[in-house]
Every structure is written in structure tokens, then in C-alpha cells.
Amino acid sequence: MSDYIVRATAADSQIRAFAATTRELTEHARQIHNLSPVATAALGRLMTAGAMMGAMMKGEDDLLTLQIQGDGPIGGIVVTADAKANVKGYVNNPDVMVPPNAKGKLDVSKAVGDGFLNVIKDMGMKEPYVGQTALQTGEIAEDLTYYFATSEQVPSSVGLGVLMKKENEVEQAGGFIIQLMPFTDEKVIDALEAKLSQMTSVTLLLKAGKTPEMILEDLLGEFGLEINEKIPTQFSCNCSKKRVEKAIISIGKKEIREMIAEGKPIEVNCHFCNTNYKFDVEELKEILAKSK
């Protein structure tokens, strides 16, 4: 498998960890959405996090949505993932361009701006769980670290990265999430913090040929790392003409009649995978007959 996530524990299950390589799904998103380099970096980071957080969910039909609503020129980012680590996403302004930051890197923080991170978990209850935190830096990894600490009360360290080639192709993408359980020993916490403080960027490690397993071994090897599972992850959209038809039915008879009266076919676009679905006038008449 090319893109995948590893799930692991360490320090006698006092630590749980996830690490992922996501180059292919990030490159796929760049191509279908025609993303600028900074938009690719922003979406790739959030999709990587979404895939790992999706893999954390227990129920087979559980769904996760991550929304970043900032006042920066990217306009917002939406990612959804399921418990099988299928992930999809889009940005509001795929053409966004901002100057590099002081380190000469893609300035995701500037593109995102100030605003909020929303985490929505649909776990089959009457109402989905919704957590919201203010963006801390707009760099996404730090914002998710803050979310876990404040909304879920789980001390976490999140690392995310997307490395672009000069010809605007994704060279590397991936990340990790390391979380402490409530009973974690103080000595373990101190040792882990010291280890994380020496950590270089995820993308540099991936570029150097490190796998997700090796990255976790570097970080958690001294704590007795146990790799529990290897999970494939991919960009996957479950849209279809049938689903879009249901969406058209939901807008109501009046609107559908107005579309038919115009006498032209309509085109509906899926934000997530950029697929266009066309419906001619005859199909619209059939949809009208099905609507209540």
C-alpha cells in the first residue's frame, strides 16, 4: 500500500500514537482541485489529520468533519473522513497565493488567518458531537494540538507537513498524532516532551526515507513501541448521480419546476471531488415526479 497509517502504543499503553504517509492522496487532491502550492499544503495537512482522526473512531459508520473557518485568503477548508481512513476535502479558494514566510516556507498560517476550527463527529447519536476552538496559529498542527487539549482533554502532540516540488507537485506529505492517557507517569511525560522538542519536520524525515513506523520508532522507541495496525488511507468521495438527485429533490418542487421552465440542462458540482453531474430537462421532470 502506498498511503497508510500506523496505529501504535508505547509505555505500557500510557501513550497511543498514529503516523501517516499521505503523498498520493494529497497529490490527487492537488490535481482534481487545481490547487496552488499553499492551498495544497493547507488541505494536505488537514486531510492527513482527518485520516488519522477518522481511524481513531470506533463505529464502522462514524463520520468526522474538520472545518477551518479563517479570515485569510484561502477562505476556509473542509475535510471529511470515515472510520476506514477514507478522506476527502476542499478549500474555498484553490488559487490562493501568499508570499513565503520568514523561513522561506509556504505560509499556511497567512493563507488561513484568524478564525475557528470545528470538529464534528457523527457517531449515529441523535445529535453529532461538535467541538470548536479558536485557531492558535493557522498552521493546523498546533491548532489541532490545542483542540485535543481543550475540547477532548487529551494532551497531544500533532505534527503535519506537506513538501512541494518546484513544479508544484507533492513530494512528501504525512504526519503524526501522539496522545497521553490520563494515567501517564510524569517521568514518561517529561521524557516524551524532551524527545518531541528535538523533532525535525515530518516531511524532512519522509524525504530522508523514513516510514511512519520509523518515525514512531524515532519518537517512541525508548518507551517500548508496539505497532498494532497498518491501515490504508486514500482520497475517496462517495458522491454519485443518485446522491445528487436526492439533493435536488430536497430543494423542493417549486425550484425544480423553475429549472424545468428554463428549458436547459443543469450541472451540479461536487465540492469534494470536483465531479460535475448533468441533468437534462427530461431527467428533471423525472426528479419532480419523485419529489413530495
HELIX and SHEET records of a PDB file:
HELIX    1   1 ARG A   23  HIS A   33  1                                  11    
HELIX    2   2 PRO A   37  MET A   56  1                                  20    
HELIX    3   3 VAL A  108  VAL A  112  1                                   5    
HELIX    4   4 ALA A  141  SER A  151  1                                  11    
HELIX    5   5 GLU A  186  SER A  197  1                                  12    
HELIX    6   6 VAL A  202  LYS A  207  1                                   6    
HELIX    7   7 PRO A  212  LEU A  220  1                                   9    
HELIX    8   8 GLY A  221  PHE A  223  5                                   3    
HELIX    9   9 LYS A  241  SER A  250  1                                  10    
HELIX   10  10 LYS A  253  GLU A  262  1                                  10    
HELIX   11  11 VAL A  281  LYS A  290  1                                  10    
SHEET    1   A 5 SER A 156  MET A 164  0                                        
SHEET    2   A 5 VAL A 170  LEU A 180 -1                                        
SHEET    3   A 5 ILE A  15  THR A  21 -1                                        
SHEET    4   A 5 TYR A   4  ALA A  10 -1                                        
SHEET    5   A 5 GLU A 226  PRO A 232 -1                                        
SHEET    1   B 6 TYR A 129  ALA A 134  0                                        
SHEET    2   B 6 GLY A 115  ASP A 122 -1                                        
SHEET    3   B 6 LEU A  63  GLY A  70 -1                                        
SHEET    4   B 6 ILE A  77  ASP A  82 -1                                        
SHEET    5   B 6 ASN A  86  VAL A  91 -1                                        
SHEET    6   B 6 GLN A 234  PHE A 235  1                                        
SHEET    1   C 2 ILE A 266  ASN A 269  0                                        
SHEET    2   C 2 ASN A 276  PHE A 279 -1                                        
END                                                                             
